[in-house]
Amino acid sequence: MAQREYFAGLDIGSSTVRVVALEKRESEALFVAGVGEAEAQGVRKGAVITPEQAARSIQKALADLRKTSSIDLDHATVSLTDHRLATHVSKGAVSISRADGEVTKDDISRVIDASEAALPRMSNRGIIHSFPLFYTVDSDTHIREALGLTGVKLEVETLFIAGFSMHIKNLFKAVEAAGISIDDIVVTPYAASFQALSKKQKEVGSLLLDIGSQTSSLAVFEEGSLVSLDVIPYGSGHITYDIGLGFEIDLASAERVKRNLGIFLEQGKKEIRLSDFPKNFEETFSPKRLREIVSARLGDIFELVEKHLRRIGRAELLPGGVILTGGGAKLFDIGSSAREELHLPVEIGPGVLGLSGKKELVSGPEWATPLGLARYALEQHTPESRLSSLFSSAFGKRISRWLRALIP
């Protein structure tokens, strides 16, 4: 009997570690073979700070996966949501190599390398992704796909995403200490887009906003490609902090209040009594005041999103709208708040379209990133063995550099 092959996504967030294993079967739908999650330790603002603690959290999530599926994973595609992620746009140019002037894959690779070489020196940074924005072949400009065209000179403008070196090294240490080899690292909003965005949305122009616990990250797509990315230093956890400070209650109670906001408002209660919760509190307070606190922090997040869109000239100009993912997307009536602030259509992702198996376990927006990571792994899959092809790939070369840097 042939050994089953799983495509795994490992999402290491500030508050939770989640893992998903997908299996490609004969049906068109991807089979959700197993899921696992655990509380995250050693992670702050999306970055692994204490690898030993993070490794234990990953192991707990893997153990949870084994309980429901008996899957013993040894490799995965891993997320990165570092608040210190940076983007850079750089240009490069090369002469087309073939005598007949046809642009080849080698030419594409060389011109992207040339644009990377033109980047300013980045201390303590490592390139995670490179996205060609557009090419120029001689006098033909703003070309999305140059392969097969003919000319003499090939130019490119490339978007590079760089991570903080120490945080990337810590991520490697944590994941490998947990017994997992890394197939690839993918920044969170880009990973989530593989599950939460349709090809149509990416083509016409859309924004994915992943609202995590301590950070929110956004990715803007147009003409099928990622064109901009940013990380915002606020997440749903800050709403919990605000509730705790505003009503002078402990964070555990503040979190319960936040999660039950919709229930109380929909029931039409004029006050919330904390004695309704497991712990006995005598204080009461107004749901109106609670909603004001939540709205104020969401306003901070959406204001920064709006500023980013204005900076890149896309404010109110994305027909595909805004797709919200991450645990923060479960907040009561968050879609209305986003619509009011951004003046764009809003929906909550990702749903379970195209999935079978244990899909009911991954239907919430907090599963967009691990699902997207697994889908990304499937799209990158080749018939060659993972190990033999890894170090011939662009990411394999980056892994080699990171591993060499880790050796004393």
Secondary structure, DSSP 8 states (H G I E B T S, - for coil): -----EEEEEEE-SSEEEEEEEE--SSSSEEEEEEEEEE--SEETTEES-HHHHHHHHHHHHHHHHHHH-----EEEEEE--TT-EEEEEEEEEE--STT-B--HHHHHHHHHHHHHTS---TTEEEEEEEEEEEEETTEEEES--TT-B-SEEEEEEEEEEEEHHHHHHHHHHHHHTT-EEEEEEEHHHHHHHHH--HHHHHH-EEEEEE-SS-EEEEEEETTEEEEEEEES--HHHHHHHHHHHHT--HHHHHHHHHTHHHHHHTT-S-EEGGGSSS----EE-HHHHHHHHHHHHHHHHHHHHHHHHHTT-TT--TT-EEEESGGGGSTTHHHHHHHHH-S-EEE----TTEEESGGGG-SGGGHHHHHHHHHHHHT--SS-HHHHHTTSHHHHHHHHHHHHH--
